[in-house]
């Protein structure tokens, strides 16, 4: 991944998708904690979310973010919705400039899919339940059917998450994954334990849907191994923080401003 610092806050980006003209995207890193959970600290998390959106030159009031309930409901976000939560949604698609979308995670990969030519973007929360329910298929189908995208033109990035090194599951997860293309290649067995490769499952799913293999990039950052950078529910337990994935199409003026900011201080992380 590529790391960039803005106003002292460090963000991570996909190596390839960051070069798509007009597309802004970023993952927050620790200690930013941005999920819209109720309860203690909600106001502070909302403030951090707002800082992230404005760091990228976007309008906090126009931000729409997924509630995330581990199901397959999607929102199509145009200019009619107010900013705020997208209830019951684990994914969202937009074609509008200056309409930021966000998803959140503490171990689940977050996936960004973009059609650079038609300026369509989709975000999704690829938890194991969303992955085995083929949420990626619903996002791609929405982009194709509603926005005229062709799967072969889409670029995708699969973000940091609990990796195949660490993500042990029980057999109920394997059983629930019966619809995954090439299920056997998405699970490994070591020392009598079963591990689910969520990155590979989503990568194979996207390729099966018609994306070109070279157009699907993996962040390949395990949140359990890199708990210094990203929050991990498995490592830290209930009540841990969440990082976010922000994405938006920019209008020309905002893009210029954001790019100038990016060039101020690049900070590569080894
Ligand atoms: Zn790991």
Boltz pocket constraint, residues with backbone or C-beta under 6 A from the ligand:
constraints:
  - pocket:
      binder: B
      contacts: [[A, 162], [A, 163], [A, 164], [A, 165], [A, 166], [A, 167], [A, 222], [A, 223], [A, 224], [A, 225], [A, 226]]
      max_distance: 6.0
